[in-house]
Amino acid sequence: MKICFYTATFLPIIGGAEIFLHNFATSLSNIGHEITVLAPNVRGKNNKIDANYNIRRYQRPSSKRFAVRQVLLYLFWEKIINNFDILHCHGAYPPGYVGATFKTIFKTPLVIRPHGSDILPDEGIRRHPRLDRRVKKALFSADAIVAQSNYLKEEIEKAGVPDDKIRLIPNGVMISEFDAYKPSRNKEQYILAMGSMTKKKGFDILISAFSHINKKFPEVRLNIAGVGPELENYKRFVNEKGLNGPVNFLGNVTGEKKIALFKECLFFVNSSRREPFANVNLEALAAGKPIIATSVGGNIEVVRDGYNGLLVPAEDPVELGKAMVSLVKDKELIKRMSIRSKEIAKRYDWDLIVKRYISLYEDLLKRN
């Protein structure tokens, strides 16, 4: 198959959506499909990516409200020179909206995979009446819509999309990469958190909660990995709390270093205020680690309270702190939950997820 992935965000920007798309395109290319990623040029960054698939860069429109369909020119050209079979838009807006217009001309099967922030009603795009109408137009025009979680599936249905158009396909994780890791002799005890440094990830709540751990178990550290606009604010907050030594900000981590962080930690914490579906949760499962997570969005589909982790209310540092203390002081509970996390991870194995996408594409081509 020839597949065109159209996205509004991609490497060298680092995030869950960007890494997913790169890994997905790589896997499909490895098994013989012809893949093109149509992605924006990122100003001030090196846009050259080492990849086994084609990357076409476009100049990002100056506004998300106006002139977003300028990208149609790039899609038209890619269709003419490559004649791709499937257009898969990563994001309901603007990619899905632009893709809907493209479909009216070329009749190419259209798949839309919302990221979360583009579909949730309390986020910026859906709060704007004009953009909300565009999102709904995109969804209704698509031949298939991929929901990463039941939580997102319900939100898509609330927009009026019929159930038979929605495919539930979660993100995946490369379990084999975690299985190949050889444990080090590092005996440092630490709790791990990871994600973009934004308010919705709730790292301020986590830092407040960690003070409970620090008082009772001063030998336990908190390692937080990620970059983003709130990083300096979080560093100041840590300083105000007097936690400069026990709390470490690691910046962006990838590859073997990321796997090592997951495999060596006591457990993983997801303190998000909102969470459509988090790749880091799947990585914690693959590493065989318990997860303490806020009971929001896709978290509750990955974490079974008391089984492979603990669920706590969002915005509640006291309850989060209590949950962290309960795991730190019960190593046997950590071991039991670790085994269960590893078992749950199997349902998200990367190869299985890729096969589900291929099945979707094949169904659309037969129907078309």
C-alpha positions as CSV (number, residue, x, y, z in Angstrom):
1,M,0.0,0.0,0.0
2,K,0.9,3.6,-0.5
3,I,0.0,5.7,2.5
4,C,0.3,9.4,3.1
5,F,0.4,10.6,6.7
6,Y,-0.5,14.2,7.1
7,T,0.3,15.9,10.4
8,A,0.5,19.3,11.9
9,T,3.3,18.3,14.3
10,F,6.3,16.1,13.8
11,L,10.0,15.6,14.6
12,P,12.2,17.3,15.5
13,I,9.5,18.4,17.9
14,I,9.5,15.7,20.7
15,G,6.3,14.4,22.1
16,G,4.0,11.3,22.2
17,A,2.2,12.1,18.9
18,E,5.5,12.8,17.0
19,I,7.3,9.7,18.3
20,F,4.2,7.5,17.6
21,L,4.0,8.7,14.0
22,H,7.7,8.2,13.4
23,N,7.7,4.6,14.8
24,F,4.5,3.8,12.9
25,A,5.8,5.0,9.6
26,T,9.1,3.1,10.2
27,S,7.3,-0.1,11.0
28,L,5.0,0.1,7.9
29,S,8.0,0.8,5.7
30,N,9.9,-2.1,7.2
31,I,7.2,-4.5,6.0
32,G,7.1,-3.2,2.5
33,H,4.5,-0.4,2.4
34,E,5.4,2.9,0.8
35,I,5.0,5.7,3.3
36,T,5.2,9.5,3.0
37,V,4.9,11.8,6.0
38,L,3.7,15.3,5.1
39,A,4.9,17.4,8.0
40,P,5.5,21.1,8.7
41,N,8.9,22.6,8.5
42,V,10.0,23.5,12.0
43,R,11.7,26.9,12.0
44,G,15.1,27.1,13.8
45,K,15.5,23.4,14.0
46,N,17.3,20.7,11.9
47,N,14.5,19.2,10.0
48,K,16.6,16.3,8.6
49,I,15.4,13.0,10.1
50,D,17.1,9.7,9.6
51,A,14.2,7.6,8.3
52,N,13.4,4.7,6.0
53,Y,10.3,6.5,4.7
54,N,9.7,9.7,2.7
55,I,9.3,13.0,4.5
56,R,7.8,16.0,2.6
57,R,8.0,19.3,4.5
58,Y,5.4,22.1,4.0
59,Q,5.4,25.7,5.3
60,R,3.1,25.9,8.2
61,P,0.2,28.3,7.6
62,S,0.5,31.5,9.7
63,S,-2.9,30.9,11.4
64,K,-4.9,27.9,12.5
65,R,-8.1,29.8,11.6
66,F,-7.2,31.2,8.2
67,A,-5.5,29.8,5.2
68,V,-5.1,26.3,6.7
69,R,-6.1,24.8,3.4
70,Q,-3.0,26.1,1.7
71,V,-1.5,22.6,2.5
72,L,-3.9,21.2,-0.1
73,L,-1.3,22.2,-2.7
74,Y,1.2,19.9,-1.1
75,L,-1.4,17.1,-0.8
76,F,-2.4,17.6,-4.5
77,W,1.2,17.4,-5.6
78,E,1.9,14.3,-3.5
79,K,-1.2,12.6,-4.9
80,I,-0.2,13.4,-8.5
81,I,3.4,12.2,-8.2
82,N,2.9,9.3,-5.9
83,N,-0.8,8.4,-6.2
84,F,-1.2,7.2,-2.6
85,D,-4.0,4.8,-1.7
86,I,-4.8,6.1,1.8
87,L,-4.7,9.5,3.4
88,H,-4.3,9.2,7.1
89,C,-4.6,12.6,8.9
90,H,-3.0,12.7,12.4
91,G,-5.2,15.2,14.1
92,A,-8.8,16.2,13.5
93,Y,-7.8,19.9,13.0
94,P,-6.3,21.2,10.9
95,P,-5.1,18.0,9.2
96,G,-8.5,16.2,9.2
97,Y,-10.3,19.4,8.0
98,V,-7.9,19.8,5.1
99,G,-8.1,16.1,4.4
100,A,-11.9,16.3,4.1
101,T,-11.6,18.9,1.4
102,F,-9.0,16.7,-0.4
103,K,-11.4,13.8,-0.3
104,T,-14.1,15.6,-2.1
105,I,-11.8,16.0,-5.1
106,F,-9.8,12.7,-5.2
107,K,-12.2,10.3,-3.4
108,T,-9.2,8.8,-1.6
109,P,-10.1,6.9,1.6
110,L,-9.7,9.2,4.6
111,V,-8.6,8.1,8.1
112,I,-8.5,10.6,10.9
113,R,-6.8,9.9,14.2
114,P,-7.5,12.7,16.7
115,H,-4.8,13.4,19.3
116,G,-7.0,14.4,22.1
117,S,-6.6,18.1,22.5
118,D,-8.3,18.6,19.1
119,I,-11.4,16.6,20.0
120,L,-12.0,17.3,23.7
121,P,-14.8,19.9,24.2
122,D,-12.9,21.7,27.0
123,E,-9.8,22.3,24.9
124,G,-9.1,25.4,22.8
125,I,-10.1,24.1,19.4
126,R,-13.5,22.8,20.4
127,R,-14.3,25.9,22.4
128,H,-14.1,28.1,19.3
129,P,-17.5,27.8,17.4
130,R,-16.0,28.0,13.9
131,L,-13.2,25.5,14.6
132,D,-15.7,23.2,16.3
133,R,-17.7,23.2,13.1
134,R,-14.6,22.4,11.1
135,V,-13.7,19.5,13.4
136,K,-17.2,18.0,13.1
137,K,-17.0,18.4,9.3
138,A,-13.8,16.5,9.2
139,L,-15.1,13.7,11.4
140,F,-18.2,13.3,9.3
141,S,-16.2,13.3,6.1
142,A,-13.8,10.6,7.2
143,D,-14.2,7.0,6.2
144,A,-12.8,5.9,9.5
145,I,-11.8,7.6,12.8
146,V,-9.3,6.0,15.1
147,A,-9.9,6.5,18.8
148,Q,-6.9,5.8,21.0
149,S,-9.1,5.0,24.1
150,N,-12.7,4.4,25.1
151,Y,-12.6,7.8,26.6
152,L,-11.8,9.4,23.3
153,K,-14.3,7.1,21.5
154,E,-17.1,8.5,23.7
155,E,-16.1,12.1,23.0
156,I,-16.1,11.4,19.3
157,E,-19.5,9.8,19.6
158,K,-20.8,12.9,21.5
159,A,-19.8,14.9,18.4
160,G,-22.5,13.0,16.5
161,V,-20.2,10.5,14.7
162,P,-21.9,7.0,14.2
163,D,-20.3,4.2,16.1
164,D,-19.6,2.1,13.0
165,K,-17.2,4.7,11.7
166,I,-15.0,4.6,14.8
167,R,-12.2,2.1,15.3
168,L,-10.7,1.7,18.7
169,I,-6.9,1.2,18.3
170,P,-4.7,2.2,21.2
171,N,-1.1,3.3,21.0
172,G,1.4,0.6,21.2
173,V,4.8,-0.1,22.8
174,M,7.8,-2.1,21.6
175,I,7.9,-4.6,24.4
176,S,11.0,-6.4,22.9
177,E,13.1,-3.3,23.5
178,F,12.3,-3.3,27.2
179,D,12.8,-7.1,27.4
180,A,16.3,-6.7,25.9
181,Y,17.5,-4.3,28.6
182,K,20.1,-5.8,31.0
183,P,19.7,-4.5,34.6
184,S,22.5,-2.3,35.9
185,R,24.1,-2.4,39.4
186,N,22.4,1.0,40.1
187,K,20.9,0.7,43.6
188,E,19.4,4.2,43.6
189,Q,15.8,4.2,44.7
190,Y,13.7,6.6,42.7
191,I,10.2,7.3,41.5
192,L,9.8,8.2,37.8
193,A,7.6,10.7,36.1
194,M,7.8,11.7,32.4
195,G,5.9,14.0,30.0
196,S,5.8,17.4,28.4
197,M,6.3,20.2,30.9
198,T,2.8,21.7,30.6
199,K,0.1,22.5,33.2
200,K,-2.2,19.7,32.2
201,K,0.5,17.1,33.1
202,G,0.2,18.2,36.8
203,F,3.8,18.0,37.8
204,D,3.2,20.7,40.4
205,I,0.8,18.3,42.1
206,L,3.4,15.6,41.9
207,I,6.1,17.8,43.5
208,S,3.7,18.8,46.3
209,A,2.8,15.1,46.9
210,F,6.5,14.1,46.9
211,S,7.1,16.1,50.1
212,H,5.2,13.3,51.9
213,I,7.7,10.7,50.6
214,N,10.7,12.9,51.3
215,K,9.8,13.3,55.0
216,K,9.4,9.6,55.6
217,F,11.8,8.1,53.1
218,P,14.6,10.7,52.4
219,E,16.6,8.2,50.5
220,V,14.0,8.0,47.7
221,R,14.4,10.4,44.9
222,L,12.0,11.7,42.2
223,N,13.2,11.8,38.6
224,I,11.1,13.9,36.2
225,A,11.9,13.6,32.5
226,G,10.6,16.0,29.8
227,V,10.8,19.5,28.4
228,G,8.3,22.2,27.9
229,P,7.1,25.7,28.7
230,E,6.5,25.1,32.4
231,L,9.9,23.6,33.2
232,E,11.5,26.7,34.7
233,N,8.3,27.3,36.8
234,Y,8.6,23.7,38.1
235,K,12.2,24.2,39.0
236,R,11.3,27.3,41.0
237,F,8.6,25.4,42.7
238,V,11.0,22.6,43.7
239,N,13.3,25.2,45.1
240,E,10.5,26.8,47.2
241,K,9.7,23.4,48.6
242,G,13.3,22.8,49.6
243,L,13.5,19.7,47.4
244,N,16.4,20.6,45.1
245,G,18.4,17.5,46.1
246,P,15.7,14.8,46.0
247,V,14.0,16.0,42.9
248,N,15.8,15.8,39.6
249,F,14.8,17.2,36.2
250,L,16.4,15.1,33.5
251,G,15.3,16.9,30.3
252,N,14.4,15.0,27.2
253,V,15.3,11.3,27.3
254,T,15.1,8.8,24.5
255,G,16.2,5.3,23.5
256,E,18.2,3.2,25.8
257,K,18.4,5.9,28.5
258,K,14.6,6.1,28.6
259,I,14.2,2.3,28.8
260,A,16.8,2.2,31.7
261,L,14.9,4.9,33.6
262,F,11.7,2.9,33.4
263,K,13.3,-0.5,34.2
264,E,15.3,0.8,37.2
265,C,12.6,2.9,38.9
266,L,10.5,1.7,41.9
267,F,7.3,2.7,40.1
268,F,5.9,5.3,37.6
269,V,3.6,8.2,38.4
270,N,1.2,9.9,36.0
271,S,-0.2,13.0,37.7
272,S,-2.1,14.5,34.7
273,R,-5.0,16.8,35.1
274,R,-6.3,15.6,31.7
275,E,-5.0,12.6,29.8
276,P,-6.6,11.2,26.6
277,F,-4.1,8.3,26.4
278,A,-0.5,8.4,27.6
279,N,2.3,6.5,25.8
280,V,4.4,6.7,29.0
281,N,1.8,4.5,30.8
282,L,2.4,1.8,28.2
283,E,6.1,2.2,28.6
284,A,5.7,1.7,32.3
285,L,3.7,-1.5,31.6
286,A,6.4,-2.8,29.2
287,A,9.0,-2.2,31.9
288,G,6.9,-4.2,34.3
289,K,6.3,-1.3,36.7
290,P,3.3,-0.4,38.9
291,I,1.7,2.9,37.9
292,I,0.1,5.5,40.2
293,A,-2.1,7.6,38.1
294,T,-4.9,10.2,38.3
295,S,-8.3,8.7,37.6
296,V,-8.9,10.7,34.4
297,G,-9.3,9.9,30.7
298,G,-7.3,7.0,29.3
299,N,-5.5,6.4,32.6
300,I,-8.3,4.3,34.0
301,E,-8.1,2.0,30.9
302,V,-4.5,1.1,31.6
303,V,-4.3,1.2,35.4
304,R,-6.5,-1.2,37.4
305,D,-6.7,0.2,40.9
306,G,-5.1,-2.2,43.4
307,Y,-4.1,-4.6,40.7
308,N,-1.2,-3.2,38.7
309,G,-1.2,0.2,40.3
310,L,-3.2,2.8,42.2
311,L,-5.7,5.4,41.0
312,V,-6.0,8.8,42.8
313,P,-8.2,11.9,42.2
314,A,-6.7,14.6,40.0
315,E,-5.6,17.8,41.7
316,D,-5.1,16.0,45.1
317,P,-1.5,16.0,46.3
318,V,-2.5,14.5,49.6
319,E,-4.1,11.4,48.1
320,L,-1.3,11.1,45.6
321,G,1.3,11.4,48.4
322,K,-0.5,8.7,50.4
323,A,-0.5,6.4,47.4
324,M,3.2,6.9,46.8
325,V,4.1,6.2,50.5
326,S,2.0,3.0,50.4
327,L,4.0,1.6,47.5
328,V,7.4,2.7,48.8
329,K,7.0,0.9,52.1
330,D,5.6,-2.3,50.5
331,K,8.1,-3.9,48.3
332,E,6.1,-7.1,48.0
333,L,3.1,-5.2,46.6
334,I,5.4,-3.6,44.1
335,K,6.6,-7.0,43.0
336,R,3.0,-8.3,42.6
337,M,1.9,-5.2,40.6
338,S,5.0,-5.4,38.5
339,I,4.1,-8.9,37.3
340,R,0.6,-7.8,36.5
341,S,1.7,-4.7,34.6
342,K,4.0,-6.9,32.4
343,E,1.0,-9.1,31.6
344,I,-1.3,-6.2,30.7
345,A,1.5,-4.8,28.4
346,K,1.0,-7.7,26.0
347,R,-2.3,-6.3,24.7
348,Y,-0.5,-3.2,23.6
349,D,2.4,-4.9,21.9
350,W,3.5,-2.8,18.9
351,D,3.3,-5.5,16.3
352,L,-0.3,-6.2,17.2
353,I,-1.3,-2.5,17.0
354,V,0.4,-2.2,13.5
355,K,-1.6,-5.2,12.3
356,R,-4.8,-3.6,13.4
357,Y,-4.0,-0.5,11.4
358,I,-3.2,-2.6,8.3
359,S,-6.5,-4.4,8.6
360,L,-8.3,-1.1,8.8
361,Y,-6.5,0.2,5.6
362,E,-7.3,-3.0,3.7
363,D,-11.0,-2.9,4.7
364,L,-11.2,0.7,3.4
365,L,-9.6,-0.2,0.1
366,K,-11.9,-3.1,-0.4
367,R,-14.9,-0.9,0.4
368,N,-13.7,1.8,-1.9
